[in-house]
Amino acid sequence: MSDFQIFLESTLASQQDSIQSYELGLRKVWLKKASERHGLWLYTPLKWLAKIFNLGAITPVPNQGGAKAIQCEFKRIQQLKALGISTPNVLAVSKRGILLEDVGSQRQSPVSQLDQKLGSLKDHPEARYALFDQAIQAISYIHQQQGYLSEAFARNILVDQQNQFTFIDFETDPKDVLSLHDCFVRDWLLFIFSTAYHFEFEQLEQASQQLYQALRAEPQVYKDICKVGKRLNWVLRFNVSKVGNDGKRIQKCVLFLRYLRDQAETAPQIS
């Protein structure tokens, strides 16, 4: 039994939180322990929306919790590593928990969540566009390898000082309930929903053009993303910005999707 396995087994019993960081010598690690499954009722509204609008890609992917979530994380990390995708190193695993190397230690470079990094570039729009484009290319590469993420929110995409990306949080497997095609669509929708609000309203069109260029390699995925945007377009009839930041986030997401759909009019050769 390795030292990491011994640490995992001996620490699981005393750890109170579901995830906690530790320093092991010069290495920072994260221990995730099995926790209760999320209540399936939480996913019911989204499930009904998916059925009503015939949008398979927004079908909720339940987190089963417990040992199943731990084994799912281990399986998904190994799947993506086999495709050459940067994910956390697994140091030890058991039915009750998983020990992961901190991505900053792994890369020997400070890392930030993409969400935070985009937010920090508010006064540097060109650098923000460049980082956004690099993140798009990183996800496109995963899809080209027939891979997909679990929860492709910007908070689950870590970026180092060289703008190299590492993907985290794999307690769910979308392919348990979705086709591979819908997994691709879902990745992009979660990415859009968690990044569009970082851009000013007048910047959304250029940002959508960046994603459109990448989606030329995934034409049917592009069409299905546009279908989602079209069915959410009614949101723009309301002054959702009056409900605060959440309203503006929603408005920017829907506007981004509209601009993305409009891109095909200036470049109709996508098919």
Backbone bond lengths (Angstrom), bond angles and torsions (degrees), N, CA, C in turn:
res aa  C-N    CA-C-N  psi(-1)  N-CA   C-N-CA  omega(-1)  CA-C   N-CA-C  phi
1 M - - - 1.465 - - 1.531 109.26 -
2 S 1.343 116.91 130.05 1.459 120.75 -177.78 1.528 110.78 -72.87
3 D 1.331 115.11 163.81 1.464 119.68 177.30 1.530 110.59 -60.74
4 F 1.339 116.50 -37.07 1.464 119.92 179.41 1.533 110.85 -64.94
5 Q 1.326 116.10 -40.45 1.463 119.77 179.42 1.531 110.59 -65.69
6 I 1.324 115.81 -40.26 1.470 120.42 177.68 1.529 110.25 -62.33
7 F 1.347 115.86 -44.10 1.466 120.00 178.84 1.528 110.43 -61.55
8 L 1.321 116.59 -44.63 1.462 120.49 179.49 1.523 111.15 -58.06
9 E 1.304 116.42 -51.97 1.464 120.82 -175.87 1.529 111.86 -64.37
10 S 1.327 116.34 -38.37 1.467 119.58 -176.03 1.525 112.61 -78.40
11 T 1.323 117.34 -23.59 1.464 120.97 -175.54 1.522 112.68 -93.03
12 L 1.318 116.79 -25.62 1.465 120.39 -177.01 1.529 112.72 -54.43
13 A 1.315 116.69 -41.51 1.466 120.60 -174.80 1.526 112.63 -66.01
14 S 1.331 116.69 -32.23 1.465 119.76 -175.11 1.529 113.32 -95.68
15 Q 1.317 117.72 -18.19 1.466 119.73 -177.35 1.527 110.11 -70.92
16 Q 1.319 115.99 128.49 1.465 121.12 -178.44 1.528 112.46 -89.19
17 D 1.319 116.40 -41.60 1.463 120.19 -177.18 1.523 110.85 -80.92
18 S 1.329 115.90 158.02 1.462 120.13 179.84 1.522 111.72 -69.83
19 I 1.334 116.77 -26.77 1.464 120.34 176.00 1.519 108.60 -142.71
20 Q 1.333 116.15 137.32 1.463 120.91 -177.96 1.515 109.26 -151.67
21 S 1.328 115.88 145.38 1.465 120.71 179.57 1.525 110.27 -96.91
22 Y 1.340 115.15 153.16 1.467 122.43 178.66 1.524 108.13 -141.85
23 E 1.316 115.31 157.76 1.456 121.66 173.24 1.522 108.14 -107.32
24 L 1.317 116.80 118.86 1.464 122.04 176.84 1.521 107.57 -114.42
25 G 1.317 115.57 95.81 1.455 119.21 -173.87 1.520 109.10 66.45
26 L 1.333 116.23 -123.67 1.461 121.00 178.99 1.523 111.76 -94.41
27 R 1.316 116.34 5.68 1.462 120.78 -174.50 1.535 110.60 -110.18
28 K 1.325 115.67 130.94 1.458 120.71 173.69 1.525 108.47 -93.27
29 V 1.318 116.47 137.28 1.466 120.85 -178.29 1.532 109.20 -133.29
30 W 1.316 114.61 162.74 1.460 121.83 176.06 1.522 108.96 -124.34
31 L 1.318 116.19 130.51 1.461 120.72 176.78 1.528 108.32 -109.13
32 K 1.320 115.15 119.19 1.463 121.35 176.56 1.525 107.42 -107.03
33 K 1.315 115.96 123.79 1.461 118.84 -179.26 1.529 109.98 -106.69
34 A 1.310 114.91 152.94 1.461 120.44 179.05 1.523 109.51 -60.18
35 S 1.323 116.15 132.53 1.461 120.85 178.60 1.520 108.82 -130.05
36 E 1.314 115.96 172.27 1.457 119.95 -176.65 1.520 111.07 -61.89
37 R 1.327 115.66 148.07 1.459 120.63 177.76 1.523 109.60 -65.11
38 H 1.337 114.99 151.97 1.458 119.78 176.67 1.524 109.06 -73.46
39 G 1.332 117.42 141.90 1.457 120.23 179.47 1.520 111.38 -59.22
40 L 1.310 116.95 124.44 1.463 120.28 -176.62 1.524 111.87 -63.86
41 W 1.328 117.63 -22.81 1.469 119.94 179.27 1.528 111.50 -62.78
42 L 1.330 116.57 -24.55 1.464 119.88 179.17 1.524 111.76 -62.53
43 Y 1.329 115.92 -26.48 1.458 120.27 -175.82 1.526 112.88 -91.70
44 T 1.338 117.68 -6.66 1.465 120.79 -173.80 1.530 113.77 -60.78
45 P 1.356 120.17 -46.92 1.468 118.95 -179.65 1.529 112.81 -57.81
46 L 1.331 116.75 -44.23 1.460 119.80 -179.71 1.529 110.77 -66.31
47 K 1.322 115.58 -36.04 1.467 120.01 178.95 1.525 110.67 -62.32
48 W 1.333 116.67 -42.95 1.457 120.22 179.13 1.523 111.28 -68.22
49 L 1.335 117.50 -38.54 1.468 119.89 176.37 1.520 110.96 -59.95
50 A 1.327 116.10 -42.12 1.464 120.30 179.09 1.523 110.80 -60.29
51 K 1.334 116.39 -39.70 1.467 120.08 -179.90 1.523 111.38 -72.03
52 I 1.325 116.82 -46.05 1.464 121.10 -177.25 1.523 111.21 -60.29
53 F 1.334 116.42 -44.32 1.459 120.58 -177.08 1.524 113.18 -92.72
54 N 1.328 116.64 1.70 1.466 121.35 -179.48 1.526 110.98 55.21
55 L 1.327 115.23 48.53 1.462 121.55 -177.90 1.529 108.59 -118.75
56 G 1.312 115.99 87.33 1.456 120.35 -177.50 1.507 113.48 -57.40
57 A 1.341 116.91 -32.82 1.464 120.49 -174.23 1.521 113.12 -66.54
58 I 1.345 118.30 -20.33 1.466 118.50 179.29 1.528 111.61 -99.94
59 T 1.341 117.20 10.08 1.460 120.03 172.75 1.528 108.79 -58.43
60 P 1.319 118.70 127.69 1.470 119.91 -177.13 1.522 112.27 -64.36
61 V 1.320 115.14 146.02 1.466 121.74 177.98 1.525 106.86 -110.27
62 P 1.336 118.46 99.60 1.468 121.04 -175.36 1.528 112.46 -64.73
63 N 1.326 114.61 142.31 1.461 121.19 170.99 1.527 106.95 -88.33
64 Q 1.331 116.77 114.79 1.461 120.94 -174.87 1.525 112.91 -73.74
65 G 1.334 116.45 -16.56 1.457 119.72 179.04 1.522 113.01 68.26
66 G 1.324 115.87 179.03 1.456 121.66 175.49 1.517 114.01 58.64
67 A 1.326 114.86 -150.61 1.460 121.32 -177.58 1.523 111.67 -62.35
68 K 1.346 116.95 -31.75 1.466 119.92 -179.42 1.524 111.12 -62.91
69 A 1.330 116.75 -40.97 1.463 120.22 179.59 1.528 110.96 -67.11
70 I 1.323 117.01 -39.07 1.465 121.02 178.42 1.525 110.32 -63.73
71 Q 1.314 117.04 -47.35 1.458 120.71 -179.64 1.522 111.40 -66.95
72 C 1.331 116.67 -33.46 1.464 120.40 176.39 1.523 110.12 -64.06
73 E 1.327 116.77 -44.74 1.466 120.57 179.34 1.530 110.33 -60.10
74 F 1.313 117.03 -45.68 1.464 121.02 179.62 1.527 110.64 -61.59
75 K 1.324 116.71 -46.27 1.466 121.36 -178.73 1.523 111.70 -62.58
76 R 1.327 116.73 -45.70 1.460 120.74 -176.11 1.527 111.31 -68.63
77 I 1.331 117.45 -38.95 1.465 120.33 176.87 1.520 110.21 -60.70
78 Q 1.328 117.08 -44.48 1.466 120.50 -179.76 1.522 111.36 -66.46
79 Q 1.323 117.68 -38.26 1.461 121.24 178.03 1.523 110.85 -59.61
80 L 1.319 116.37 -47.06 1.458 120.36 -177.40 1.522 111.76 -72.11
81 K 1.323 117.51 -37.80 1.465 119.62 176.25 1.525 110.75 -59.85
82 A 1.329 116.67 -37.86 1.468 120.81 179.46 1.524 111.57 -64.02
83 L 1.336 116.77 -22.06 1.466 121.58 178.12 1.525 111.95 -93.14
84 G 1.331 116.61 2.45 1.459 120.16 -179.99 1.514 113.79 84.31
85 I 1.332 117.26 19.19 1.463 122.07 -179.56 1.525 109.22 -93.19
86 S 1.319 116.32 136.50 1.463 120.51 -179.92 1.527 110.51 -75.69
87 T 1.325 115.46 119.25 1.463 123.94 176.24 1.529 107.62 -136.48
88 P 1.320 118.84 168.16 1.468 119.21 179.40 1.527 111.92 -62.34
89 N 1.327 115.87 145.86 1.466 120.38 174.43 1.526 109.39 -74.49
90 V 1.325 116.08 132.29 1.463 121.10 175.89 1.523 108.01 -87.81
91 L 1.329 117.04 118.16 1.463 121.91 -178.45 1.525 112.03 -92.33
92 A 1.330 116.34 -30.60 1.469 121.41 178.85 1.518 107.80 -164.76
93 V 1.332 115.37 153.15 1.462 119.69 179.41 1.523 109.45 -149.40
94 S 1.320 115.92 146.67 1.464 122.13 173.72 1.521 106.82 -145.59
95 K 1.314 116.81 -179.06 1.463 119.59 178.38 1.523 111.57 -65.83
96 R 1.316 116.31 -24.92 1.468 120.23 -173.62 1.520 114.40 -101.11
97 G 1.337 117.79 -8.24 1.447 117.99 -178.66 1.513 113.04 -174.76
98 I 1.331 114.62 170.25 1.460 120.99 179.51 1.525 108.16 -139.85
99 L 1.327 116.49 137.42 1.463 122.80 -179.84 1.521 108.17 -108.25
100 L 1.328 116.03 119.64 1.460 122.20 -175.89 1.517 110.58 -116.69
101 E 1.321 116.10 141.84 1.460 119.95 174.20 1.516 109.05 -73.73
102 D 1.314 116.68 137.15 1.457 121.40 175.36 1.520 109.25 -61.17
103 V 1.319 117.24 136.06 1.463 120.70 -175.16 1.525 111.08 -64.44
104 G 1.336 117.93 -33.98 1.459 120.02 176.68 1.515 111.73 -63.10
105 S 1.344 116.93 -42.30 1.466 121.02 175.97 1.522 110.43 -65.81
106 Q 1.305 115.28 -41.01 1.461 121.48 -178.28 1.521 111.33 -61.85
107 R 1.320 116.48 -43.78 1.466 121.56 -178.22 1.526 112.28 -89.66
108 Q 1.332 116.29 -9.39 1.466 121.71 -175.73 1.526 110.33 53.91
109 S 1.318 114.00 44.27 1.460 121.67 -178.95 1.520 108.09 -156.45
110 P 1.326 117.99 141.17 1.467 118.96 174.74 1.526 110.26 -58.90
111 V 1.316 116.92 142.27 1.463 120.69 178.95 1.526 109.70 -126.62
112 S 1.325 114.98 154.29 1.460 122.12 176.11 1.517 108.63 -130.89
113 Q 1.321 115.99 156.43 1.454 119.05 169.85 1.523 107.89 -69.13
114 L 1.323 116.47 142.60 1.466 120.04 178.80 1.522 110.26 -55.84
115 D 1.314 116.50 -37.51 1.458 122.13 177.97 1.530 110.89 -54.58
116 Q 1.333 116.03 -48.07 1.460 121.26 -179.31 1.522 111.34 -68.85
117 K 1.321 116.15 -40.68 1.466 120.33 -176.86 1.529 110.71 -65.41
118 L 1.327 117.22 -42.62 1.464 119.74 177.29 1.524 110.34 -62.52
119 G 1.330 116.51 -40.82 1.453 120.67 179.33 1.519 113.08 -64.44
120 S 1.324 116.82 -31.94 1.469 120.97 -178.30 1.525 112.39 -74.42
121 L 1.333 116.57 -12.96 1.467 120.74 -176.32 1.527 112.27 -101.70
122 K 1.325 116.40 23.61 1.463 120.99 -177.14 1.521 112.24 -54.58
123 D 1.329 117.06 -38.51 1.465 120.97 -177.72 1.526 112.53 -92.39
124 H 1.320 116.76 7.85 1.470 121.50 -179.34 1.533 109.11 -132.54
125 P 1.343 116.53 72.02 1.473 120.10 -173.09 1.518 114.49 -58.80
126 E 1.325 117.99 -36.86 1.467 118.97 -178.69 1.525 111.04 -67.30
127 A 1.330 116.14 -39.26 1.467 119.61 176.70 1.525 110.39 -66.27
128 R 1.320 116.54 -35.41 1.471 120.16 178.10 1.528 110.45 -67.00
129 Y 1.325 117.16 -44.73 1.470 120.19 176.70 1.530 110.59 -58.57
130 A 1.329 115.78 -42.47 1.468 120.06 -177.89 1.527 110.80 -64.31
131 L 1.336 116.68 -44.39 1.468 120.25 179.17 1.526 110.66 -64.79
132 F 1.317 116.65 -41.88 1.466 121.91 178.05 1.526 110.05 -59.04
133 D 1.323 116.10 -44.21 1.463 120.06 -179.93 1.527 111.30 -65.31
134 Q 1.323 116.98 -39.84 1.467 120.25 178.86 1.526 111.18 -64.11
135 A 1.329 116.63 -37.94 1.467 120.02 177.22 1.526 110.57 -66.06
136 I 1.318 116.51 -40.21 1.467 121.26 176.71 1.523 110.19 -59.57
137 Q 1.324 116.43 -45.42 1.466 119.92 -179.30 1.528 111.06 -63.71
138 A 1.327 116.58 -35.82 1.470 120.27 179.86 1.529 110.97 -65.10
139 I 1.333 117.07 -41.75 1.466 120.22 178.07 1.522 110.55 -70.42
140 S 1.323 116.90 -39.34 1.472 120.60 177.16 1.523 110.83 -58.07
141 Y 1.324 116.09 -40.51 1.466 119.96 179.69 1.528 110.52 -62.27
142 I 1.327 116.47 -41.91 1.467 119.98 178.19 1.524 110.06 -58.46
143 H 1.325 116.82 -45.14 1.467 120.75 -179.72 1.528 111.60 -65.64
144 Q 1.318 116.56 -36.40 1.471 119.84 178.40 1.521 111.25 -62.44
145 Q 1.339 116.03 -28.74 1.468 120.82 177.98 1.531 111.57 -87.78
146 Q 1.338 115.91 9.19 1.473 122.08 -176.61 1.529 111.84 63.81
147 G 1.317 115.06 28.53 1.455 121.24 174.92 1.519 110.59 -102.72
148 Y 1.308 116.41 170.16 1.461 122.26 -179.99 1.520 107.44 -155.27
149 L 1.323 115.83 160.26 1.454 120.77 -179.40 1.527 109.93 -94.07
150 S 1.306 116.61 -179.73 1.464 120.68 176.40 1.521 110.59 -101.84
151 E 1.314 116.36 -54.47 1.466 122.22 179.26 1.523 106.71 -133.50
152 A 1.340 116.63 89.57 1.467 121.35 -169.97 1.523 113.26 -81.96
153 F 1.326 116.29 39.93 1.456 120.33 173.73 1.527 109.22 -76.07
154 A 1.337 115.55 152.63 1.460 119.98 -178.40 1.523 112.17 -59.75
155 R 1.324 117.46 -27.08 1.472 119.58 179.65 1.524 111.78 -69.25
156 N 1.324 117.18 -19.61 1.464 121.72 -179.79 1.525 112.72 -98.98
157 I 1.322 115.84 12.58 1.464 121.79 175.99 1.524 106.94 -117.92
158 L 1.322 116.69 113.72 1.459 121.38 -178.46 1.518 109.51 -98.50
159 V 1.318 115.71 142.15 1.465 120.88 -177.84 1.522 109.02 -129.68
160 D 1.341 115.84 134.03 1.462 119.59 -179.52 1.523 110.28 -94.85
161 Q 1.323 116.65 -172.55 1.463 120.29 -174.91 1.520 112.99 -70.16
162 Q 1.326 117.25 -16.97 1.465 121.56 176.37 1.529 111.26 -97.42
163 N 1.323 116.37 12.25 1.471 123.08 -177.59 1.523 112.28 57.60
164 Q 1.339 115.37 38.50 1.461 121.30 171.19 1.532 107.46 -95.35
165 F 1.317 116.52 141.05 1.460 120.74 -170.48 1.527 112.54 -106.91
166 T 1.312 115.03 142.98 1.464 122.69 173.03 1.525 107.25 -130.75
167 F 1.319 116.09 139.05 1.463 121.31 -174.61 1.525 110.29 -108.40
168 I 1.332 115.79 137.93 1.464 120.99 -176.13 1.528 110.66 -131.31
169 D 1.333 115.18 172.29 1.465 125.31 174.74 1.527 111.65 72.94
170 F 1.324 115.31 89.81 1.464 120.98 -175.81 1.529 112.33 -128.76
171 E 1.325 116.40 39.48 1.464 119.83 -179.80 1.527 112.58 -77.22
172 T 1.323 116.82 -8.62 1.467 121.07 177.58 1.519 109.39 -124.18
173 D 1.321 115.94 155.24 1.463 121.95 175.82 1.525 108.29 -125.68
174 P 1.337 117.52 100.68 1.464 120.31 -178.30 1.524 113.92 -54.92
175 K 1.334 116.66 -28.95 1.460 119.24 -177.39 1.531 112.12 -70.64
176 D 1.332 117.45 -8.11 1.464 120.08 172.78 1.525 111.29 -66.85
177 V 1.346 116.18 -26.79 1.471 119.87 -176.73 1.525 113.32 -126.93
178 L 1.338 117.76 -8.77 1.459 121.51 -176.50 1.520 111.10 -124.27
179 S 1.334 115.15 158.46 1.461 120.13 170.05 1.522 108.40 -73.67
180 L 1.325 117.13 163.77 1.463 120.23 177.70 1.524 110.02 -59.79
181 H 1.322 116.75 -40.42 1.469 120.97 178.13 1.526 110.82 -57.69
182 D 1.327 117.22 -47.56 1.460 119.89 -179.81 1.527 112.10 -68.61
183 C 1.328 117.22 -26.35 1.472 120.11 173.39 1.525 110.09 -63.50
184 F 1.339 116.50 -40.63 1.463 120.57 177.64 1.530 110.21 -63.25
185 V 1.333 116.08 -47.97 1.466 120.43 179.82 1.528 110.06 -59.10
186 R 1.313 115.98 -44.51 1.468 121.20 -179.43 1.524 111.18 -61.16
187 D 1.330 117.40 -43.11 1.467 120.42 177.49 1.522 110.56 -53.27
188 W 1.331 115.96 -49.60 1.462 119.86 -176.09 1.526 111.52 -67.97
189 L 1.325 117.63 -38.94 1.463 119.54 179.41 1.526 111.41 -63.72
190 L 1.327 117.20 -45.02 1.465 119.85 178.44 1.526 110.77 -63.95
191 F 1.325 116.06 -38.06 1.463 120.62 178.14 1.528 110.15 -63.29
192 I 1.323 116.78 -46.77 1.468 120.87 179.20 1.523 110.78 -61.77
193 F 1.335 116.47 -48.13 1.459 120.50 -176.68 1.525 112.27 -61.84
194 S 1.318 117.64 -24.53 1.471 120.24 -176.35 1.526 113.56 -104.49
195 T 1.334 117.56 1.99 1.472 119.67 179.81 1.523 113.67 -125.77
196 A 1.327 118.45 -29.73 1.467 120.79 -172.48 1.522 112.22 -57.82
197 Y 1.326 117.21 -35.66 1.470 119.52 -174.83 1.522 112.79 -67.63
198 H 1.329 117.47 -14.02 1.465 119.55 178.99 1.528 111.92 -74.05
199 F 1.314 117.10 -17.60 1.459 120.69 -178.66 1.526 110.34 -94.00
200 E 1.343 115.17 146.88 1.458 119.17 172.98 1.530 108.29 -68.37
201 F 1.333 116.41 158.95 1.463 119.51 -177.20 1.525 111.72 -55.19
202 E 1.333 116.52 -39.81 1.464 119.86 -177.82 1.530 112.40 -75.27
203 Q 1.327 118.00 -8.21 1.465 121.60 179.33 1.533 112.69 -97.28
204 L 1.327 116.88 -10.75 1.460 120.38 -173.50 1.522 113.04 -64.10
205 E 1.327 116.81 -35.82 1.465 119.25 -178.20 1.527 110.98 -63.63
206 Q 1.338 116.76 -45.57 1.468 119.44 178.87 1.525 110.77 -64.37
207 A 1.328 116.96 -40.78 1.467 119.86 178.93 1.527 110.72 -62.40
208 S 1.336 116.77 -40.49 1.466 119.83 179.33 1.525 110.99 -66.44
209 Q 1.322 116.33 -32.58 1.467 119.61 177.98 1.528 110.75 -64.74
210 Q 1.322 116.55 -36.16 1.465 119.93 177.88 1.530 110.83 -62.32
211 L 1.329 116.45 -43.80 1.461 119.15 179.01 1.520 110.92 -68.89
212 Y 1.322 116.38 -37.78 1.469 119.83 179.30 1.522 111.22 -57.76
213 Q 1.315 116.94 -42.43 1.466 120.13 -179.40 1.523 110.99 -59.60
214 A 1.324 116.97 -38.84 1.467 120.16 178.51 1.522 111.19 -70.77
215 L 1.333 116.72 -36.41 1.462 120.56 -176.24 1.523 113.19 -75.96
216 R 1.314 117.40 -6.46 1.464 119.60 174.07 1.527 110.50 -61.00
217 A 1.333 116.15 -24.22 1.471 120.44 177.42 1.529 111.51 -84.08
218 E 1.339 117.60 -9.27 1.466 122.35 179.83 1.536 108.91 -129.75
219 P 1.337 118.31 64.88 1.471 120.71 -171.02 1.522 115.13 -58.61
220 Q 1.327 118.09 -41.05 1.462 118.92 -179.39 1.522 110.88 -72.08
221 V 1.321 116.40 -34.00 1.466 120.36 174.67 1.525 109.43 -62.16
222 Y 1.325 116.01 -43.81 1.469 121.27 177.72 1.525 110.69 -57.38
223 K 1.316 116.64 -46.14 1.469 120.49 -178.35 1.523 111.33 -62.27
224 D 1.322 116.38 -40.16 1.462 118.94 -178.70 1.524 112.16 -72.57
225 I 1.329 117.58 -32.42 1.466 120.38 173.75 1.523 109.44 -63.92
226 C 1.334 115.90 -43.14 1.467 120.40 178.65 1.527 111.00 -63.19
227 K 1.323 116.81 -34.60 1.467 120.90 178.07 1.528 109.93 -62.07
228 V 1.323 115.95 -42.49 1.467 119.87 177.25 1.525 109.86 -61.91
229 G 1.344 115.93 -46.03 1.455 120.22 -179.84 1.516 112.38 -59.59
230 K 1.329 116.25 -41.47 1.467 120.56 -179.63 1.517 111.01 -63.04
231 R 1.324 116.69 -38.85 1.464 120.18 -177.68 1.526 112.72 -77.75
232 L 1.325 115.73 -13.25 1.468 119.50 175.24 1.524 112.09 -99.43
233 N 1.325 116.62 -0.44 1.461 121.43 -172.61 1.528 112.71 -61.51
234 W 1.328 117.12 -25.13 1.460 121.02 -179.78 1.527 111.79 -58.80
235 V 1.336 116.17 -23.90 1.469 120.06 -179.50 1.525 110.83 -58.98
236 L 1.335 116.70 -32.28 1.459 120.60 -175.67 1.526 112.48 -71.95
237 R 1.326 117.72 -11.09 1.467 120.50 177.87 1.525 111.33 -76.55
238 F 1.309 115.87 -16.38 1.461 120.55 -177.56 1.528 109.96 -106.09
239 N 1.309 115.00 151.02 1.461 120.03 177.16 1.528 108.44 -85.03
240 V 1.347 114.50 70.67 1.467 118.81 -175.21 1.522 112.07 -67.16
241 S 1.340 117.06 -17.31 1.464 119.07 -179.38 1.527 111.39 -64.39
242 K 1.337 117.09 -18.75 1.461 120.03 179.59 1.525 112.51 -69.21
243 V 1.324 116.67 -17.10 1.466 119.09 -179.78 1.530 111.49 -90.92
244 G 1.324 116.61 13.20 1.458 120.15 173.79 1.511 114.12 95.92
245 N 1.338 115.16 -158.67 1.462 120.64 -174.72 1.520 112.95 -61.66
246 D 1.328 117.53 -37.31 1.459 119.52 179.38 1.522 110.61 -62.15
247 G 1.331 116.01 -39.63 1.458 119.87 177.93 1.514 112.06 -63.10
248 K 1.332 116.07 -41.62 1.464 119.75 178.67 1.524 111.31 -65.82
249 R 1.318 116.57 -36.91 1.467 120.40 178.26 1.522 110.09 -61.44
250 I 1.333 115.68 -46.22 1.461 120.02 179.62 1.520 110.32 -62.61
251 Q 1.323 115.84 -45.40 1.457 120.57 -178.49 1.526 111.05 -60.79
252 K 1.317 116.72 -43.24 1.462 119.61 -179.87 1.523 111.62 -65.71
253 C 1.321 117.31 -38.43 1.467 120.61 178.13 1.519 110.99 -61.56
254 V 1.333 116.20 -46.44 1.464 120.08 -177.97 1.526 110.50 -68.37
255 L 1.328 117.14 -38.69 1.464 119.97 175.85 1.523 111.18 -63.39
256 F 1.319 116.30 -41.74 1.467 120.60 177.17 1.522 109.48 -57.06
257 L 1.331 116.86 -46.20 1.462 121.05 -179.41 1.524 111.23 -64.71
258 R 1.333 117.16 -35.79 1.470 119.41 177.37 1.524 110.34 -66.31
259 Y 1.324 116.53 -46.32 1.464 119.55 178.04 1.526 110.64 -61.37
260 L 1.315 116.87 -38.03 1.460 120.62 178.93 1.525 110.16 -61.53
261 R 1.322 116.48 -42.54 1.463 120.59 178.36 1.528 111.01 -65.48
262 D 1.336 116.35 -37.95 1.464 120.74 -178.93 1.521 112.51 -68.12
263 Q 1.338 117.64 -22.29 1.465 120.36 -178.29 1.528 111.46 -57.95
264 A 1.327 117.38 -33.38 1.464 120.90 -177.54 1.520 111.76 -64.51
265 E 1.335 117.75 -23.97 1.459 120.95 -179.29 1.521 111.57 -70.88
266 T 1.329 116.52 -29.39 1.464 119.79 178.56 1.518 111.93 -93.01
267 A 1.330 116.60 -12.28 1.473 121.09 177.06 1.526 107.99 -139.07
268 P 1.335 118.14 69.60 1.465 121.98 -171.48 1.512 115.09 -69.59
269 Q 1.357 117.15 -2.66 1.459 118.24 -176.37 1.515 114.04 -73.12
270 I 1.371 118.55 -11.43 1.461 119.06 176.76 1.522 109.17 -67.55
271 S 1.316 117.82 137.15 1.474 119.68 -175.52 1.515 109.77 -149.33
